[in-house]
């Protein structure tokens, strides 16, 4: 196989007409890969993505060809998938206000050009889910929020509308399934590409702890930072060190590594109903 790309958390190999997408144990925050891995992270995120792809297959085609027909050294952390012409945007759906969306709202009263009611704060539930795309930055650079009109300029009006509708449909269905299991999906990020036959295909990962914010429903309380089952815990730790969000990133202490792994396992088990071995 030929290594085509080594990203912040994934490696992509060419294997004939297919791609092998390998999820590593690397973790990235603020678009910077950290030097300390999270054990089992790649296997956990692969397993969770595959579960979600199966749950949501009726909404949009996905890139998965096989989760078992992969090289033995990548077993459990790799997916054989279609080659796609990836779109140059990341599609974000938000049902709650937090993170970068909250900071933008506090400055402008809107998120990615979507105006929101006054008086919202940390973890406020939105009147309805909103679509807030971002640019797709090269490794080492930061993704930047863009408006829907900016997205139209990049991909065309018809494609932009399809991406917005599919992203919101996936978010709503995913949030409903997660809520039944006691998990709130605050927001999530999706990526799409064109198949050779012109089909719009969902790619990369789906509703994982790296691409989404997961909160326990039982302790949800707007107006404060929520307990998170995702890498927000690592973001908060790194920010607390005074790190400037530029490479190189700080090493993670052992207790942060173990707590992050435990959160990834917990949300995997809660969502899928499967025990992590």
C-alpha positions as CSV (number, residue, x, y, z in Angstrom):
1,X,0.0,0.0,0.0
2,X,1.0,3.6,-0.6
3,X,0.7,6.2,2.2
4,X,-1.1,9.1,0.7
5,X,-1.6,11.3,3.7
6,X,-0.8,11.4,7.4
7,X,-3.1,13.8,9.1
8,X,-3.6,15.0,12.7
9,X,-5.3,11.8,13.8
10,X,-5.6,9.6,10.7
11,X,-3.5,8.0,8.0
12,X,-4.8,7.3,4.5
13,X,-3.3,4.5,2.3
14,X,-4.1,3.6,-1.3
15,X,-4.9,0.0,-1.9
16,X,-5.8,-0.5,-5.5
17,X,-9.0,1.4,-6.2
18,X,-9.8,1.7,-2.5
19,X,-8.5,3.7,0.4
20,X,-7.6,2.4,3.8
21,X,-8.5,5.0,6.5
22,X,-6.5,4.3,9.7
23,X,-7.5,6.0,12.9
24,X,-4.4,6.4,15.1
25,X,-4.3,7.0,18.8
26,X,-3.1,10.6,18.2
27,X,-5.3,13.4,19.4
28,X,-5.5,16.9,18.1
29,X,-7.1,20.1,19.6
30,X,-7.3,23.5,18.0
31,X,-6.0,21.8,14.8
32,X,-2.7,20.9,16.4
33,X,-1.7,17.2,17.0
34,X,-0.6,16.6,20.6
35,X,2.6,14.6,21.3
36,X,0.8,12.2,23.7
37,X,-1.5,9.4,22.3
38,X,-4.7,8.2,24.0
39,X,-4.5,4.4,24.1
40,X,-7.3,2.6,22.2
41,X,-8.6,5.9,20.8
42,X,-8.3,4.8,17.2
43,X,-10.2,1.6,17.8
44,X,-12.9,3.3,19.8
45,X,-13.6,5.9,17.2
46,X,-13.6,3.5,14.4
47,X,-16.0,1.2,16.2
48,X,-18.3,4.1,17.1
49,X,-18.2,5.5,13.5
50,X,-19.1,2.1,12.1
51,X,-22.1,1.9,14.5
52,X,-23.3,5.3,13.5
53,X,-22.8,4.6,9.7
54,X,-25.1,1.6,10.1
55,X,-27.7,3.5,12.1
56,X,-27.9,6.4,9.6
57,X,-27.4,4.5,6.3
58,X,-30.9,5.3,5.1
59,X,-30.2,9.1,5.3
60,X,-27.1,9.4,3.2
61,X,-24.7,7.0,1.4
62,X,-21.4,6.5,3.3
63,X,-17.9,5.6,2.2
64,X,-17.5,2.3,4.0
65,X,-16.7,-0.7,1.9
66,X,-15.5,-3.1,4.7
67,X,-14.4,-2.9,8.3
68,X,-12.7,-6.4,8.1
69,X,-11.0,-6.4,4.7
70,X,-8.0,-4.4,6.0
71,X,-4.4,-5.2,6.6
72,X,-3.9,-7.3,9.8
73,X,-1.7,-4.6,11.5
74,X,-4.6,-2.2,11.2
75,X,-7.4,-4.5,12.4
76,X,-10.0,-2.8,14.5
77,X,-8.8,0.7,13.7
78,X,-9.2,0.9,9.9
79,X,-11.9,1.1,7.3
80,X,-11.7,0.1,3.7
81,X,-13.5,2.9,1.9
82,X,-14.3,4.5,-1.4
83,X,-12.1,7.1,-3.1
84,X,-14.0,10.4,-3.1
85,X,-13.4,13.9,-4.4
86,X,-13.6,15.5,-1.0
87,X,-15.5,18.8,-0.7
88,X,-13.4,21.8,0.7
89,X,-15.7,22.5,3.6
90,X,-16.6,21.0,7.0
91,X,-20.3,20.8,7.7
92,X,-21.2,21.6,11.3
93,X,-24.6,21.3,13.0
94,X,-25.2,22.8,16.4
95,X,-28.1,22.2,18.7
96,X,-26.5,23.9,21.7
97,X,-24.4,27.0,22.1
98,X,-20.8,26.4,23.3
99,X,-17.2,26.6,22.3
100,X,-16.3,28.7,19.3
101,X,-20.0,29.1,18.4
102,X,-20.6,30.8,21.8
103,X,-17.6,33.1,21.4
104,X,-18.8,34.2,18.0
105,X,-22.4,34.7,19.3
106,X,-21.1,36.9,22.1
107,X,-19.2,39.1,19.6
108,X,-21.9,39.3,16.9
109,X,-25.2,37.8,18.0
110,X,-24.9,35.2,15.3
111,X,-22.9,32.0,14.4
112,X,-21.6,31.7,10.9
113,X,-24.0,34.3,9.8
114,X,-27.1,32.7,11.5
115,X,-28.7,35.2,13.8
116,X,-29.8,33.9,17.2
117,X,-32.0,35.2,19.9
118,X,-30.6,37.5,22.5
119,X,-29.8,36.3,26.0
120,X,-28.3,33.0,25.2
121,X,-25.3,31.7,27.2
122,X,-23.0,28.7,27.8
123,X,-24.8,25.4,26.9
124,X,-28.1,27.1,25.9
125,X,-30.3,24.9,23.8
126,X,-31.0,26.6,20.4
127,X,-34.5,27.1,19.2
128,X,-33.7,24.7,16.4
129,X,-30.4,23.1,15.2
130,X,-28.4,25.4,13.0
131,X,-25.9,24.8,10.2
132,X,-22.5,26.5,10.7
133,X,-19.9,25.4,8.1
134,X,-16.2,26.0,8.3
135,X,-13.2,26.0,6.0
136,X,-11.0,22.9,5.8
137,X,-7.5,24.0,6.8
138,X,-4.2,22.2,6.0
139,X,-2.4,20.5,8.8
140,X,-1.0,23.0,11.2
141,X,-3.5,25.7,10.3
142,X,-6.8,26.5,11.9
143,X,-10.3,25.8,10.4
144,X,-12.2,29.0,10.2
145,X,-16.0,29.5,10.4
146,X,-17.6,30.6,7.2
147,X,-21.1,31.7,6.3
148,X,-23.6,29.8,4.2
149,X,-23.0,32.3,1.4
150,X,-19.2,31.7,1.6
151,X,-20.0,28.0,1.2
152,X,-22.1,28.6,-1.9
153,X,-19.1,30.4,-3.4
154,X,-17.0,27.3,-2.8
155,X,-19.3,24.5,-3.8
156,X,-22.3,26.1,-5.6
157,X,-25.8,26.8,-4.4
158,X,-27.3,23.3,-5.2
159,X,-24.5,21.4,-3.4
160,X,-24.5,23.8,-0.5
161,X,-28.2,23.3,0.1
162,X,-27.9,19.6,-0.1
163,X,-25.0,19.6,2.4
164,X,-27.0,21.8,4.8
165,X,-30.1,19.6,4.6
166,X,-28.2,16.3,5.0
167,X,-26.1,17.6,7.8
168,X,-29.1,18.8,9.8
169,X,-30.9,15.5,9.1
170,X,-28.0,13.5,10.3
171,X,-27.7,15.7,13.4
172,X,-31.4,15.5,14.3
173,X,-31.5,11.7,13.9
174,X,-28.2,11.2,15.7
175,X,-29.3,13.5,18.6
176,X,-32.6,11.7,18.9
177,X,-30.9,8.2,19.1
178,X,-28.3,9.6,21.5
179,X,-31.0,11.2,23.7
180,X,-32.7,7.8,24.1
181,X,-29.4,6.6,25.6
182,X,-29.0,9.6,28.0
183,X,-26.5,11.5,25.8
184,X,-27.0,15.1,24.4
185,X,-25.2,15.8,21.2
186,X,-24.3,19.5,21.5
187,X,-22.8,19.7,18.0
188,X,-21.1,17.6,15.4
189,X,-18.9,17.9,12.3
190,X,-19.3,16.0,9.1
191,X,-17.3,15.7,5.9
192,X,-18.6,14.8,2.4
193,X,-17.2,13.9,-1.0
194,X,-18.3,13.1,-4.5
195,X,-18.2,9.5,-5.7
196,X,-17.1,8.8,-9.3
197,X,-20.8,8.3,-10.3
198,X,-21.7,11.7,-8.9
199,X,-23.2,10.5,-5.6
200,X,-22.8,12.7,-2.6
201,X,-21.2,10.5,0.1
202,X,-20.7,10.9,3.8
203,X,-17.0,10.3,4.6
204,X,-14.3,10.4,7.3
205,X,-15.8,9.8,10.8
206,X,-19.4,10.1,12.1
207,X,-20.6,11.3,15.5
208,X,-17.5,10.3,17.5
209,X,-15.9,11.9,20.5
210,X,-13.4,13.7,18.2
211,X,-16.0,15.1,15.8
212,X,-18.8,15.9,18.3
213,X,-19.5,17.2,21.8
214,X,-21.4,14.7,24.0
215,X,-22.9,15.6,27.3
216,X,-24.7,13.5,29.9
217,X,-28.4,14.4,29.8
218,X,-28.9,13.7,33.5
219,X,-26.6,16.5,34.6
220,X,-27.3,19.0,31.8
221,X,-27.7,22.5,33.2
222,X,-27.5,25.6,30.9
223,X,-25.4,28.5,32.0
224,X,-22.3,26.4,33.0
225,X,-19.7,24.3,31.3
226,X,-20.9,20.7,31.0
227,X,-19.2,17.4,31.7
228,X,-18.1,16.1,28.3
229,X,-17.5,12.7,26.9
230,X,-15.2,14.0,24.2
231,X,-11.9,15.8,23.7
232,X,-13.3,19.0,25.2
233,X,-11.7,17.7,28.4
234,X,-8.3,17.9,26.7
235,X,-9.0,21.3,25.3
236,X,-9.9,22.6,28.7
237,X,-6.7,21.1,30.3
238,X,-4.5,22.5,27.6
239,X,-6.0,26.0,27.8
240,X,-5.5,25.9,31.5
241,X,-1.7,25.5,31.0
242,X,-1.5,28.9,29.1
243,X,-0.7,27.1,25.8
244,X,-1.0,29.5,22.9
245,X,-2.7,26.9,20.6
246,X,0.3,26.8,18.3
247,X,2.6,23.9,17.6
248,X,4.3,22.4,19.5
249,X,1.6,21.3,21.9
250,X,2.3,20.3,25.5
251,X,2.6,16.7,26.7
252,X,-0.5,15.3,28.4
253,X,-0.1,14.1,32.0
254,X,-0.9,10.4,32.6
255,X,-4.1,11.3,34.6
256,X,-5.4,13.4,31.7
257,X,-4.7,10.5,29.2
258,X,-6.5,8.0,31.4
259,X,-9.5,10.3,32.1
260,X,-9.9,11.0,28.4
261,X,-9.7,7.3,27.5
262,X,-12.3,6.5,30.2
263,X,-14.7,9.1,28.7
264,X,-14.3,7.7,25.2
265,X,-15.1,4.2,26.5
266,X,-18.0,5.4,28.6
267,X,-19.8,7.2,25.7
268,X,-19.1,4.3,23.3
269,X,-20.7,1.9,25.7
270,X,-23.7,4.2,26.4
271,X,-24.4,4.9,22.8
272,X,-23.9,1.4,21.3
273,X,-24.9,-0.8,24.2
274,X,-21.7,-2.8,23.6
275,X,-19.1,-3.5,26.3
276,X,-15.6,-2.3,25.4
277,X,-13.2,-5.2,25.7
